């Protein structure tokens, strides 16, 4: 705490922090800088940030105000927080590439069309962001579209296609989606591997047999689906042939557990799992092991390989119950039919008399 033990409010902190940070950076970088506050909306996140860069340059760096304030609240002095953030901003400004020099011309759709990729995010957690971004719904998730920029800023780097870009391109959502469905599997190919293989790779083992994880494919009970590079890998759910390729690998129907934005877990539907049990597992893992910004949803999904139906687990179970007890639906229809036949079989005079009495009793 500073000022005699009085902790500054967030608004008080922001104003002083901005001035001190800008003064410190101008001493180090020896040039005039632009420093503007912005509200940043990213997947699963919304926060205030200072966007800092040399005047007239397209290079800038975001310094998150919430993170700086959190450090201050945890006991660090204002000056200490300023120094730490200034160090990070200085490094970034000297190392960030001049993005505009290497990116395709964003004004021309033909230059970015082959770089289109997709990302799948939660609708509920990203409603404000989705208002400004073209998207397609996939159950309680949304498919959004990005322009891959790995050649400039490294693997995983991309630019979100927003409504402004769509307007410049004169593009419909249907055309954008169709083009992304063609380019995304090429730019970021799908990868489906057994969990044993994934674990072995994460441990740096080239031979999974060394770890006792050499499981025959037909005995594997859990698979991981993602894209090459493992960035926004849950997007494979939108790939045209993903479901059928996964069904072939898993031997039929399967459940989909959203591990994160970057991968999903596939489990064969062998009759041993209930949706509620799987949902509880997903929720627990999301809360205990997945960073908030990387979470997809707490839902569980199912793919029916015979009917070619992808749906939320609850819908699948409801459909199964209906198929198992079709007589319930038939009995209602039968009752309606019987009632109609009974009325039709009455003498004509009886029907007319009852109708007249009903009219007499109505309040007009």
Secondary structure, 3 states (H helix, E strand, C coil): CECCCECCCHHHHHHHHHHHHHHHHHHHHCCCEEEEEEEEEECCEEEEEEEEEECCCCCCEEEEHHHHHHHHHCCCCHHHHHHHHHHHHHHHHHHCCCHHHHCCCCCCHHHHHHHEEEEEEECHHHHHHHCCCCCEEECCEEEEEEEECHHHHCCCCEEECCHHHHHHHCCCHHHHHHHHHHHHHHHCCEEEEEHHHHHHHHCCCCCHHHHCCCCCHHHCCCEEEEECCCCCHHHHHHCCCHHHHHHHHHCCCEEEEEEECCEEEEEECCCCCCHHHHHHHHHHHHHHHCCHHHCCCCCEEEEECCCCEEEEHHHHHHHHHHHHCHHHHHHHHHHHHHHHHHHHHCCHHHHHHHHHHHHHCCCC
